[in-house]
C-alpha cells in the first residue's frame, strides 16, 4: 500500500462558474468517485486549495485526508510542491488527477502491480494503447525532493520526462489515462453518452 495523492486544488476556470470536480458522476461528485477508486490502493490524500473549500464536502464519510495547498492559485506545480511535502514518509507515492473521469480502481491497481513487479524503475504510469503516458503515476521516493522545486503550472510531467528511460508504462485499453472533462460542453457530451 502506498499513499495516493489526488490533485483537487484547481480552479475549474473553463467551467463557467461550475466546479467540474463536484459534477455528478453516478450519483456522487466526481471528486468523491476518485476518492473511492483510490481507497483500495492506499491511504488517500486530497490536495485542496483551502480548508473551507466546498470540495471538502466530497471527503465526508471517507478516510481521505485533506492536504491544503496554500499556493494552489499559482498552478499545478505549486499544488504538487505543497502537497507532496505533506505526504508521510514512504518508499513511493501515487499521483492522480482529480478530473480523469474514466479511470477505474482496477487501473490504479494495475499500475501498483507494475510498481511491485518492476521495482528497478523510478516511475510507473498509466498510458494510452499507443503508449502516450498519462495517469495515474507512481513516483519513487528518491524523486520527492524534486517536487520541492516545482512552481506555476509545471506539473509532475516535468519530473517524469527526465526519467522516461526508467519508466514502466501500463497501457490501458483506451485513452482513459488522459480522458478529462474541462468545459460544460465536455460534460454535456459525456452525460449524453451515458444515457
Secondary structure, DSSP 8 states (H G I E B T S, - for coil): --EEEEE-----TTSTT--GGGSEETTEEHHHHHHHHHTTTS-EEEEES-TT-GGGGGGTTS--EEEE-TTGGG-HHHHHHHHHTTS-S-SEEEEEETTBTT--HHHHHHHHHHHHH-TT-SEEEEE-TT--EEEEEEEEGGGHHHHTT--TT--THHHHGGGGGGEEEEE-SSSTTT-B--SHHHHHHHHHHT-
